[in-house]
């Protein structure tokens, strides 16, 4: 019985995060992949004048979720290309899900 309760608790804790990652992957592929690349390594298309961030890097992964959210939603911290995806129509939920998906890149490095 205790094991069942523990498993239920783990599902409640990690289930929403896993769903957010899956939803975030879909938004990432539609909005971010062309610049940041399939693996988040910043190797999108070669003709870019700027170098997109390597989302797997320690510099990106050590940022708080709030910092990543502000960067994606509002362009905070971007000098050459401000994202401002909130102004382009992405919802708070979608951006939060992209942040959760970006966290998975640290595991794949």
Phi and psi restraints in degrees (value plus and minus 20) as a CYANA .aco file:
   2 UNK   PHI     -83.5   -43.5
   2 UNK   PSI     -58.8   -18.8
   3 UNK   PHI     -83.0   -43.0
   3 UNK   PSI     -61.9   -21.9
   4 UNK   PHI     -82.5   -42.5
   4 UNK   PSI     -62.9   -22.9
   5 UNK   PHI     -84.9   -44.9
   5 UNK   PSI     -62.3   -22.3
   6 UNK   PHI     -81.5   -41.5
   6 UNK   PSI     -65.6   -25.6
   7 UNK   PHI     -82.9   -42.9
   7 UNK   PSI     -61.0   -21.0
   8 UNK   PHI     -82.8   -42.8
   8 UNK   PSI     -61.3   -21.3
   9 UNK   PHI     -83.6   -43.6
   9 UNK   PSI     -61.7   -21.7
  10 UNK   PHI     -83.6   -43.6
  10 UNK   PSI     -60.9   -20.9
  11 UNK   PHI     -82.3   -42.3
  11 UNK   PSI     -60.1   -20.1
  12 UNK   PHI     -87.2   -47.2
  12 UNK   PSI     -55.3   -15.3
  13 UNK   PHI     -94.9   -54.9
  13 UNK   PSI     -63.9   -23.9
  14 UNK   PHI    -121.2   -81.2
  14 UNK   PSI     -36.8     3.2
  15 UNK   PHI     -78.9   -38.9
  15 UNK   PSI     -71.3   -31.3
  16 UNK   PHI     -81.6   -41.6
  16 UNK   PSI     -56.5   -16.5
  17 UNK   PHI     -85.7   -45.7
  17 UNK   PSI     -62.2   -22.2
  18 UNK   PHI     -84.0   -44.0
  18 UNK   PSI     -62.3   -22.3
  19 UNK   PHI     -83.8   -43.8
  19 UNK   PSI     -60.9   -20.9
  20 UNK   PHI     -81.9   -41.9
  20 UNK   PSI     -60.5   -20.5
  21 UNK   PHI     -81.6   -41.6
  21 UNK   PSI     -63.3   -23.3
  22 UNK   PHI     -84.8   -44.8
  22 UNK   PSI     -64.4   -24.4
  23 UNK   PHI     -86.8   -46.8
  23 UNK   PSI     -58.8   -18.8
  24 UNK   PHI     -84.0   -44.0
  24 UNK   PSI     -54.5   -14.5
  25 UNK   PHI     -81.6   -41.6
  25 UNK   PSI     -63.1   -23.1
  26 UNK   PHI     -82.4   -42.4
  26 UNK   PSI     -65.1   -25.1
  27 UNK   PHI     -87.4   -47.4
  27 UNK   PSI     -61.0   -21.0
  28 UNK   PHI     -77.2   -37.2
  28 UNK   PSI     -67.3   -27.3
  29 UNK   PHI     -82.1   -42.1
  29 UNK   PSI     -55.6   -15.6
  30 UNK   PHI     -98.5   -58.5
  30 UNK   PSI     -52.6   -12.6
  31 UNK   PHI    -134.1   -94.1
  31 UNK   PSI     -47.3    -7.3
  32 UNK   PHI    -135.6   -95.6
  32 UNK   PSI     -48.4    -8.4
  33 UNK   PHI     -76.7   -36.7
  33 UNK   PSI     -59.3   -19.3
  34 UNK   PHI     -81.4   -41.4
  34 UNK   PSI     -45.2    -5.2
  35 UNK   PHI    -125.4   -85.4
  35 UNK   PSI     -66.4   -26.4
  36 UNK   PHI    -106.2   -66.2
  36 UNK   PSI     -29.5    10.5
  37 UNK   PHI      64.5   104.5
  37 UNK   PSI     142.4   182.4
  38 UNK   PHI     -80.5   -40.5
  38 UNK   PSI     -54.9   -14.9
  39 UNK   PHI    -122.9   -82.9
  39 UNK   PSI     -10.6    29.4
  40 UNK   PHI      53.7    93.7
  40 UNK   PSI      -4.4    35.6
  41 UNK   PHI    -107.6   -67.6
  41 UNK   PSI     -16.6    23.4
  42 UNK   PHI      60.5   100.5
  42 UNK   PSI     -10.0    30.0
  43 UNK   PHI    -121.7   -81.7
  43 UNK   PSI      35.8    75.8
  44 UNK   PHI     -89.7   -49.7
  44 UNK   PSI    -140.4  -100.4
  45 UNK   PHI    -112.7   -72.7
  45 UNK   PSI     125.9   165.9
  46 UNK   PHI     -92.3   -52.3
  46 UNK   PSI     -39.6     0.4
  47 UNK   PHI    -101.8   -61.8
  47 UNK   PSI     -13.9    26.1
  48 UNK   PHI     -90.8   -50.8
  48 UNK   PSI     120.9   160.9
  49 UNK   PHI     -98.8   -58.8
  49 UNK   PSI     -43.5    -3.5
  50 UNK   PHI    -134.3   -94.3
  50 UNK   PSI     139.8   179.8
  51 UNK   PHI    -117.5   -77.5
  51 UNK   PSI      92.2   132.2
  52 UNK   PHI     -83.6   -43.6
  52 UNK   PSI     132.5   172.5
  53 UNK   PHI     -83.2   -43.2
  53 UNK   PSI     124.4   164.4
  54 UNK   PHI    -102.6   -62.6
  54 UNK   PSI      86.2   126.2
  55 UNK   PHI     -90.2   -50.2
  55 UNK   PSI     -30.7     9.3
  56 UNK   PHI    -104.6   -64.6
  56 UNK   PSI     -36.3     3.7
  57 UNK   PHI     -85.0   -45.0
  57 UNK   PSI     136.4   176.4
  58 UNK   PHI     -82.1   -42.1
  58 UNK   PSI     -57.5   -17.5
  59 UNK   PHI     -79.2   -39.2
  59 UNK   PSI     -60.5   -20.5
  60 UNK   PHI     -97.9   -57.9
  60 UNK   PSI     -66.5   -26.5
  61 UNK   PHI     -87.7   -47.7
  61 UNK   PSI     -43.0    -3.0
  62 UNK   PHI    -101.7   -61.7
  62 UNK   PSI     -30.5     9.5
  63 UNK   PHI     -88.9   -48.9
  63 UNK   PSI     130.2   170.2
  64 UNK   PHI     -93.3   -53.3
  64 UNK   PSI     142.9   182.9
  65 UNK   PHI     -78.5   -38.5
  65 UNK   PSI     -57.0   -17.0
  66 UNK   PHI     -85.1   -45.1
  66 UNK   PSI     -60.1   -20.1
  67 UNK   PHI     -85.4   -45.4
  67 UNK   PSI     -63.0   -23.0
  68 UNK   PHI     -84.1   -44.1
  68 UNK   PSI     -62.3   -22.3
  69 UNK   PHI     -78.6   -38.6
  69 UNK   PSI     -69.0   -29.0
  70 UNK   PHI     -81.5   -41.5
  70 UNK   PSI     -56.5   -16.5
  71 UNK   PHI     -85.3   -45.3
  71 UNK   PSI     -66.5   -26.5
  72 UNK   PHI     -92.7   -52.7
  72 UNK   PSI     -68.1   -28.1
  73 UNK   PHI     -92.2   -52.2
  73 UNK   PSI     -62.0   -22.0
  74 UNK   PHI    -137.3   -97.3
  74 UNK   PSI     -28.4    11.6
  75 UNK   PHI      60.6   100.6
  75 UNK   PSI      -5.1    34.9
  76 UNK   PHI     -81.6   -41.6
  76 UNK   PSI     108.4   148.4
  77 UNK   PHI      69.6   109.6
  77 UNK   PSI     -20.9    19.1
  78 UNK   PHI    -116.4   -76.4
  78 UNK   PSI     108.5   148.5
  79 UNK   PHI    -115.2   -75.2
  79 UNK   PSI     -63.6   -23.6
  80 UNK   PHI    -115.2   -75.2
  80 UNK   PSI     -50.6   -10.6
  81 UNK   PHI    -165.8  -125.8
  81 UNK   PSI      86.4   126.4
  82 UNK   PHI    -104.4   -64.4
  82 UNK   PSI     102.7   142.7
  83 UNK   PHI     -82.0   -42.0
  83 UNK   PSI     -84.8   -44.8
  84 UNK   PHI      30.1    70.1
  84 UNK   PSI      26.4    66.4
  85 UNK   PHI     -88.3   -48.3
  85 UNK   PSI     -39.5     0.5
  86 UNK   PHI     -84.2   -44.2
  86 UNK   PSI     -56.2   -16.2
  87 UNK   PHI     -96.4   -56.4
  87 UNK   PSI     -36.9     3.1
  88 UNK   PHI    -114.1   -74.1
  88 UNK   PSI     -16.1    23.9
  89 UNK   PHI      89.1   129.1
  89 UNK   PSI     -22.9    17.1
  90 UNK   PHI     -95.6   -55.6
  90 UNK   PSI     117.7   157.7
  91 UNK   PHI    -100.3   -60.3
  91 UNK   PSI     145.5   185.5
  92 UNK   PHI     -76.9   -36.9
  92 UNK   PSI     -62.8   -22.8
  93 UNK   PHI     -81.9   -41.9
  93 UNK   PSI     -66.0   -26.0
  94 UNK   PHI     -81.7   -41.7
  94 UNK   PSI     -62.8   -22.8
  95 UNK   PHI     -87.5   -47.5
  95 UNK   PSI     -60.7   -20.7
  96 UNK   PHI     -81.4   -41.4
  96 UNK   PSI     -59.1   -19.1
  97 UNK   PHI     -87.8   -47.8
  97 UNK   PSI     -56.2   -16.2
  98 UNK   PHI     -84.7   -44.7
  98 UNK   PSI     -60.7   -20.7
  99 UNK   PHI     -78.6   -38.6
  99 UNK   PSI     -65.4   -25.4
 100 UNK   PHI     -80.8   -40.8
 100 UNK   PSI     -59.8   -19.8
 101 UNK   PHI     -87.8   -47.8
 101 UNK   PSI     -60.1   -20.1
 102 UNK   PHI     -78.9   -38.9
 102 UNK   PSI     -54.2   -14.2
 103 UNK   PHI     -80.5   -40.5
 103 UNK   PSI     -47.7    -7.7
 104 UNK   PHI     -90.6   -50.6
 104 UNK   PSI     -41.1    -1.1
 105 UNK   PHI     -85.9   -45.9
 105 UNK   PSI     -50.2   -10.2
 106 UNK   PHI     -83.1   -43.1
 106 UNK   PSI     -53.4   -13.4
 107 UNK   PHI     -94.4   -54.4
 107 UNK   PSI     -42.5    -2.5
 108 UNK   PHI    -114.8   -74.8
 108 UNK   PSI     -24.9    15.1
